[in-house]
Amino acid sequence: MYCPTLKRCACYISSLCVLYKLMRLSRLLLAATLAAPLTAQTTHTLLATPTTVAWGYYSAHAKPVLTVNSGDTVIMQTASTCGPPERLQSEGVAPAQIPAWLAPLYAGVPQSDRGPGGHILTGPVAIADAQPGDILEVRVLKIDITTDFACNGFGAGRGFLPDDFPYGRTKIIPLNREKMTADFAPGITIPLHPFFGSMGIAPPESAGKWNSAPPWMHGGNMDNKELTAGSVIFYPVHAEGALFEAGDGHAGQGNGEVDITALETFLTGTFQFVLHKGEATRQRLLWPRAETPTAYIAMGFSPDLKTATEMAVRNMITFLSEQNPDYPHLSRDDAYALISTACDVDITQLVDTNDGVHVLCPKSLFTGPKSSPKK
């Protein structure tokens, strides 16, 4: 027997089933999207020009030259610390090897806008919605060497042994970008590992116009040779927009950087910015920390090398016992012991007013199950 009422009920129930399946599918798709790695929303290119550099400083009051969103990628062109074109030519660099944009850069930035430091930093780049209390994750996706030479130099009264070398000298070192080597001298070949000596954000507002030379809680001139392509740096945000800057390109460096410079050269870096919101995160990160594909890195900076070492070791203890997002946290006692038995405490640099020390903890040590994902 045909019943219109029953047919309408069946249709209604069938519609509800379809709607439920669609809602369930939408939830699954949303969950998959949230769980997927963050990919770049937009890629920006930032060239080094007189209007896009901060010459010798980091500052909470600096005007952003570019504002991006969390997830965006920025390709940043940067100048070396080797000096203007006329100096490079006087030291034997062929004019064709000197970037054409370098002369306008020196001509276009007035002396009143330079200093107190000497690094030409590209930026600052503001990250939308970044506020004090947040954490900025900077992913170093790619680093390209853009010239065929590097310079190394020291000056009177500078470097780790100023009394032994009371004069200045500059050495131009040819680079082979195809082989990724530097021809330091006949019979001496240096493998290249390009990285930015200076990558940082604005320091606290009270610091004013911070000299680009000493690294601090904002990062900056860390001169950490581990921070090559593939590394990630986490910064506690101190100012609105975070205000990231990069420069001081190195084709390579030894730990210590004892004569005050490395294989200084011109680099272009590709960075992705990821903003982590929340005051709670600020309490967990007071100093920059970093990761490479193979290691966790904690850092310390101070005019006193012993103090810098204590800071780096304590920061790694805090990371292992409170902050590590990948594995269950250790007790402070075990963290201290692990650093002593299996991690390396290295001098980063000895010449930037604030000495740098970093603790490198291999990820290969952690063979147990990872932590459960945070909800």
C-alpha positions in Angstrom: 0.0 0.0 0.0 1.3 3.4 -1.0 1.7 5.9 1.9 2.7 9.5 1.0 3.5 10.2 4.7 5.9 7.3 4.9 7.6 8.4 1.7 8.0 11.9 3.0 9.5 10.5 6.2 11.9 8.3 4.3 13.0 11.2 2.1 13.5 13.3 5.2 15.6 10.6 6.9 17.6 10.1 3.8 18.3 13.8 3.6 19.5 13.9 7.2 21.9 11.0 6.5 23.4 12.9 3.5 23.7 16.0 5.6 25.4 14.2 8.4 27.9 12.6 6.0 28.7 16.0 4.5 29.2 17.5 7.9 31.4 14.6 8.9 33.4 15.0 5.7 33.8 18.7 6.3 35.1 18.1 9.9 37.6 15.5 8.5 38.8 17.9 5.9 39.2 20.7 8.4 41.1 18.5 10.8 43.4 17.4 8.0 44.0 21.1 7.1 44.9 22.0 10.6 47.2 19.0 11.0 49.0 19.7 7.8 52.4 21.6 7.8 52.0 25.3 7.4 52.7 26.3 3.9 53.5 29.8 2.6 50.5 31.9 1.8 52.4 34.5 -0.2 56.0 34.9 -1.4 57.5 38.4 -1.2 60.9 39.7 -2.6 62.8 42.3 -0.6 65.8 43.9 -2.4 68.5 45.8 -0.6 68.0 49.4 -1.4 68.5 52.7 0.5 64.9 52.6 1.7 64.9 48.9 2.7 67.9 48.6 5.0 68.6 49.3 8.6 72.2 50.3 8.7 73.8 49.2 12.0 70.9 48.7 14.3 67.8 46.8 15.6 65.1 48.9 17.1 61.5 48.6 18.4 60.9 52.0 16.8 62.1 51.1 13.3 59.6 51.6 10.5 58.8 48.3 8.7 59.7 48.2 5.1 57.4 45.2 4.5 54.5 43.7 6.4 53.7 40.0 5.9 51.3 37.5 7.4 52.2 34.4 9.4 53.0 31.7 6.9 54.4 34.0 4.3 57.8 33.6 2.8 60.2 36.5 2.1 63.3 36.3 -0.3 65.7 38.9 1.1 68.8 40.3 -0.7 71.6 41.3 1.7 74.8 43.2 1.5 78.2 42.1 2.9 80.4 43.8 5.4 83.2 44.1 2.9 82.7 47.8 2.2 81.8 50.0 -0.7 82.7 49.2 -4.4 85.7 51.5 -4.5 87.3 49.7 -1.5 86.6 46.3 -3.0 88.2 47.4 -6.3 91.2 48.7 -4.5 91.6 45.3 -2.9 91.6 43.5 -6.3 87.9 42.6 -6.8 86.9 42.9 -10.5 84.2 45.5 -11.0 82.0 42.8 -12.8 82.0 40.8 -9.6 80.6 43.6 -7.4 76.8 43.8 -7.3 75.5 46.7 -9.3 73.1 47.7 -6.5 75.9 48.2 -3.9 77.0 51.6 -5.1 73.5 53.1 -4.9 73.1 51.6 -1.5 76.1 53.4 -0.1 75.3 56.6 -2.0 71.6 56.6 -0.9 71.8 56.1 2.9 72.9 59.3 4.6 75.5 59.2 7.4 72.9 60.4 9.9 70.9 57.1 9.3 73.9 54.9 9.9 75.0 53.3 13.1 75.7 52.8 15.9 76.8 49.5 14.4 78.3 48.7 11.0 76.2 45.9 9.6 73.9 46.7 6.6 70.7 44.7 7.5 67.8 44.2 5.2 64.5 45.0 6.8 62.8 45.3 9.1 60.0 42.9 8.1 56.9 43.2 10.3 54.7 40.1 10.9 51.1 41.1 11.2 49.5 40.7 14.6 52.8 39.9 16.3 52.9 41.4 19.8 55.1 41.2 22.9 54.5 37.9 24.5 54.3 35.9 21.2 57.0 33.7 19.7 58.2 34.2 16.2 59.4 31.1 14.4 61.8 31.9 11.5 62.4 29.0 9.0 65.6 29.4 7.0 64.5 27.7 3.8 67.3 28.6 1.4 70.5 30.6 1.3 72.2 31.5 -2.0 75.7 33.0 -2.3 75.4 35.7 -5.0 79.1 36.7 -5.7 82.3 34.8 -6.5 84.4 36.3 -3.6 84.5 36.7 0.1 86.5 39.0 2.3 88.1 38.5 5.6 89.7 41.4 7.6 90.7 42.6 11.0 91.6 46.1 12.3 93.8 47.7 14.9 92.4 47.2 18.4 89.8 44.6 17.2 89.5 40.9 17.2 90.4 38.4 19.9 94.1 39.1 19.8 94.3 42.9 19.3 97.7 43.3 20.9 99.2 40.6 18.6 97.9 42.2 15.5 98.0 46.0 16.1 97.2 46.9 12.5 94.6 46.2 9.8 94.5 43.8 6.9 91.9 42.6 4.4 92.1 39.4 2.4 90.0 38.7 -0.7 89.1 35.0 -1.0 87.8 33.5 -4.3 84.7 31.4 -4.1 83.7 28.5 -6.3 79.9 28.4 -6.1 79.6 25.3 -8.2 81.9 23.3 -6.0 80.9 25.2 -2.8 84.5 25.8 -1.8 86.8 28.8 -1.0 90.3 29.0 -2.3 91.9 30.4 0.8 95.5 29.9 -0.3 97.5 27.6 -2.5 96.8 24.1 -1.1 94.1 25.3 1.3 90.5 24.8 0.3 87.6 25.6 2.7 84.2 23.9 2.2 81.4 26.5 2.3 78.4 26.5 4.6 76.6 29.8 4.0 74.7 31.4 6.8 73.6 34.8 8.0 75.8 36.1 10.9 72.9 38.4 11.9 69.3 37.3 12.0 67.2 39.0 14.7 64.1 41.0 15.7 63.6 44.2 17.6 64.9 44.2 21.2 62.8 45.5 24.0 61.7 49.1 23.5 63.8 50.3 26.5 66.9 49.2 24.6 66.5 52.0 22.1 68.5 51.8 18.9 70.5 48.7 19.6 74.0 48.4 18.1 74.0 45.6 15.4 77.2 44.2 16.8 76.4 42.5 20.1 73.9 39.7 20.1 71.3 39.6 22.8 67.8 38.3 23.7 66.6 39.6 20.3 69.1 37.3 18.5 70.8 39.6 16.0 74.6 39.2 15.4 74.7 35.6 16.7 77.3 34.4 14.2 76.2 30.8 14.7 77.5 28.7 11.9 75.0 26.0 12.6 72.1 28.2 11.4 72.4 27.3 7.7 69.5 26.4 5.3 67.1 24.0 7.0 67.5 25.6 10.5 64.7 27.2 12.5 65.1 30.0 15.0 62.5 30.8 17.7 62.5 34.4 19.1 60.5 35.8 22.0 58.7 38.9 20.5 59.5 42.2 22.2 57.8 44.8 19.9 54.8 45.1 17.7 55.4 43.3 14.4 58.5 41.6 15.8 60.5 43.5 13.1 62.9 40.9 11.6 66.2 41.9 9.9 69.0 39.8 8.3 72.4 40.5 7.0 76.2 39.9 7.7 76.3 37.1 5.1 79.0 34.4 5.7 80.1 31.8 3.2 81.6 30.0 6.1 83.1 30.6 9.5 85.0 28.8 12.3 83.6 28.7 15.8 85.0 31.7 17.6 85.4 34.0 14.6 88.6 35.1 16.3 89.9 37.8 13.9 86.4 39.4 14.0 85.2 38.4 10.5 84.4 35.2 8.7 84.2 34.5 4.9 82.1 37.7 4.5 80.0 37.7 1.3 76.7 38.6 -0.3 73.8 36.3 0.4 70.1 36.1 -0.6 68.0 34.2 2.0 64.5 32.7 1.8 62.7 32.9 5.1 59.3 31.7 6.2 57.7 33.4 9.2 55.3 31.6 11.6 53.7 33.4 14.5 52.8 31.6 17.7 50.4 33.6 19.8 50.0 33.8 23.5 51.4 35.2 26.7 51.9 31.7 28.0 54.6 31.0 25.4 56.5 34.2 26.6 57.1 32.6 30.0 58.6 29.5 28.3 61.1 31.4 26.1 63.2 34.3 27.3 66.1 33.8 24.9 66.3 32.7 21.3 66.7 29.0 20.6 67.2 27.1 17.4 66.9 23.8 15.7 68.6 22.2 12.8 67.4 18.9 11.1 69.8 17.1 13.5 70.1 19.1 16.7 68.5 21.3 19.3 70.4 24.5 20.1 70.3 26.8 23.1 72.3 30.0 23.3 73.8 32.5 25.7 75.3 36.0 25.2 77.3 38.1 27.7 80.4 40.2 27.8 81.8 37.5 30.1 82.4 34.2 28.5 81.8 32.2 31.7 78.4 33.9 32.1 77.5 33.3 28.5 78.3 29.6 29.0 76.2 29.4 32.1 73.3 31.0 30.3 73.5 28.6 27.3 73.7 25.5 29.6 70.8 26.7 31.7 68.8 27.5 28.6 69.3 24.0 27.4 68.3 22.5 30.8 65.1 24.6 30.6 64.4 23.4 27.1 65.0 19.7 27.9 63.0 19.8 31.2 60.2 22.2 30.2 60.0 23.2 26.6 60.9 20.3 24.2 57.7 19.8 22.1 58.9 16.6 20.5 59.7 14.3 23.5 58.6 13.9 27.1 60.4 16.3 29.4 63.4 15.3 31.5 64.0 16.1 35.1 66.4 19.0 35.6 68.9 16.5 37.0 68.7 14.3 34.0 68.9 17.3 31.6 72.1 18.5 33.3 73.6 15.0 33.1 72.6 14.6 29.4 74.3 17.8 28.5 77.4 16.7 30.2 77.5 13.2 28.7 76.2 13.7 25.2 75.9 17.4 24.1 78.5 19.9 23.0 79.1 23.3 24.6 80.7 25.4 21.9 82.0 28.9 21.7 80.0 30.6 19.0 82.1 33.8 18.8 84.5 35.8 20.9 84.5 39.2 19.2 81.0 40.8 19.2 81.1 42.7 22.5 78.8 40.0 23.9 80.5 36.6 23.6 78.4 33.8 22.4 78.1 30.2 23.5 75.7 27.6 22.2 74.8 24.1 23.4 74.2 21.6 20.7 72.1 18.6 21.6 71.8 15.9 18.9 68.2 14.8 18.1 69.6 11.3 17.5 69.8 10.8 21.3 66.1 10.7 21.5 65.1 7.1 20.5 61.9 6.7 22.6 58.3 7.6 21.6 57.5 11.2 20.9 55.2 13.3 23.0 51.5 13.1 22.3 50.3 16.0 20.1 49.1 19.0 22.1 45.3 19.6 21.8 
